[in-house]
Amino acid sequence: MPAVEITNLCKTFKDFFGRRRVTALDGLSLAVQSGEVYGLLGPNGSGKTTTFKIALGLIRPDSGQVTIQGHKPGSLAARKQTGYLAEESTLLPFLSARESLRLQGALAGLSRAQSKRRTDELLEKVGLNQAADRRVQGFSKGMQRRLGIAGVLIGDPQVLILDEPTSGLDPLGAVEMKQLIAELRQQGKSVLISSHLLGELENVCDRVAFLNQGKLINEGTLEDLLREKETHELRLSPADPEAIRALEALARQRGLTVISSKAPMRSLEAFYLSVLGKDKPKP
Amino acid sequence: MIARATAIACATLLQQARSSLARLVAALLVACVPVGAWLMGQDAASRAWAARTLAAEGLRFVLPLAAVIGGAFALRPSMKQGWALLPARRMEWFFGAALAGAILALGSVALFAGGAWLAGASIGDAALLVIPRRAALAVGGSQSPNEAAQTARRWAAVRGKETRLTFEFESPQTTSLRGEIDYELIWTQEAPPARGVPFDVLVFAGDASQALASQAGSKCEVRALSRRRAAFEIAATPPGRCTVLIVPNDPTLAVGVREHDVVIEAGQTSQVASLALLALVALAAALLCMAVTLGFRALTTAPTAALAGLLLLASLTLLPGITSAGQMAADRRASVESEGGQSDPWAELENSLANLPPLLPAGDFETYLHGRTVDADVAASALWRALAALALLPLGALLFGRRQIAR
């Protein structure tokens, strides 16, 4: 059974007089398997957020259906199985980080002792244990984001819906978030991500879907979608100029076109991490 | 469900308590009556009146109004508020918000009433203890024929069959007794009345039979207040069962008095009980207003819900006053329209609207304004209003569960 199954979903927003204004979803069907990270891509107004809202039970579809671990969206069982991280902070500003997590733990049905234990664990995990008793209103956007993800994880949901998970995070925070998503995948959780930063999705998603005007345009694994079958990239180490010239000559001799041959550049993110000394994996 | 609703209510209250205006509002609630009374009054009597007025009007009008506005904005069904996204059902969110609102209203009322009590205590204002009517154990005198027992006027005359009217009551431990009597007269002879007040008032310890046998009562000082109203006063009354005798003293007149026309006040007491009762009445009314507004808010925007709540508040407080179906109007109308003999559905609707129980019984607030103790019976009606508010919540929660949160 897929963790999230969306079948022929349609939703049209109407005005006060019942006239059709916007067709947000038009027969969308997709399935997210357990232990899979699934990315939703598309321009503004393509229906990503509407899909999330229907999956969370906030709005009802005109037709079609969504199941979360086999449960109807909005039901308590579905809500307990779902963790949602909104693009903007939805935390209560006058509560401390610890109180926020305790509240979410209580709502997720944890006992007082369980809630306390999970709160301490998650504060440690997202690096907020030093700020645990500070009020959320004084947090930076990145800290609020990290607290948000801790809140999502406190009830140990099987399905995570993350809207722009790296929004507001510094490069290091973004890398940590991606590491966290990878950990969640290893734990067998299903993650549905929407992001405008295509590079972010590229690194973490198993499959991606492209939406436009409420329709599914393309779907597949990153391997299937991104592999360039007409070209080939070869990296050599060490960069010996003689050997490179010889290889280029051999390629031309075989009738191939050398499109590019240059020293590769590191990404700015990789450089930033190396400057901070965070580029090496944790022991 | 209860645990989750309670958790939501606790978090909401914590949010409110930590907001920057919370302490200022709490201080204002406590201080508004004492400061207002001090500013508005020149001497102790006028300050006492100002304190009672501010307290009564604050409880009667401002609190339900605040409950309507608060109820309209207590729920914010949008994704940005976060509650929509938490792992709780919509119904639990609704109940949590309602519980938090009720606790806030209770706290606000307690602070306001506490301030009013402080004002009264510092000025030295005290309430007169009105002996409850149910403590009147028996009424004696000859009853007019064709009158209901409850509303019957009893008659006595110097040369009549009954020469005195008796009212028994339980007197509290007190130092003085005073009262007012509304009465009616019938001329029995062709002669003008000889005195301003055509009866004496005597107070006896014990029940009526003991009083009549002992003939050792204390005569009260009696003075006319208006055309058919007299006041009596006596310095000391023994506690326990007492009897008031109204003895006509003008041979030309018969005096008629109804049970409800005799108001007996014994001594002075603290305002705490009266304030607490009025606070309870106002709190129950506020909760009812808030429950209705929350119900509207489940379906509409906050301004629409506030408007609907205000209309309801205005209807429930004004309808009995604005319909023409008051007792006098109804009697007059019945006498005029009886010839037609056909029932008018509009008139019936008007009657039924006029018979709606008022949201805030004005009489109890007037009693407090007059410096008298409020009858404890009002607590029961307040309880009914609170129960009505409680009964409305599940309906609102169901409606809220069906609401779509698009933004």
Interface residues (C-beta under 8 A of the other chain):
Chain A: F13 K53 L56 L58 I59 R60 G74 L76 R79 K80 T82 G83 Y84 A86 E88 T90 L91 L92 P93 F94 L95 E99 L103 Q104 A106 L107 A108 G109 R135 G155 P157
Chain B: A3 R4 A7 I8 C10 A11 L14 Q15 R18 S19 M79 K80 Q81 G82 A84 L85 L86 P87 A88 R89 R90 Q404 I405 A406
